Amino acid sequence: MSWTDERVEVLKKMWGEGQSASVIAKELGGVTRNAVIGKVHRLGLSNRVTSTTAKPAAKEKAKTQAKAKPAAPTTPAAPPQPAAPAPETMRVTPPAVRKIIPAGQPLPPQPSANEISPEALAKVSEVEKTAKKISLMELTEKTCKWPVGDP
């Protein structure tokens, strides 16, 4: 299967509408969900906004299913407490914003997992000063066999 211009346009249109990769794959035919996701990333379309609310069709379906099923008897809940009025000085802070890097762009430098903080190095130095250093021939099943120093 090759990505023709027409198939790419359908992919872009459906992705922009918020369709899932599975739905797009079924619509296109002859392509897997993973192939759709890969093409989306190569095209740089991965920055679409996802909403936390369900689509209108999904809401309608959920409502009709809820009406069709009889509700299970539940114990009465405590009466709701009135919410305290929010002070006018309070401000709502937006959620943390992550910078999304487009596909094909190099990632910014990351700290190495092997780097040790100066505080940790100071602790290691203190332990090394008080450690009893013995030769391999002096080791027994009761002695610590952890090496001291930087390998």
Helices and strands as residue ranges (DSSP letters): H 5-16, H 21-28, H 33-43, H 56-68, H 118-130, G 136-138
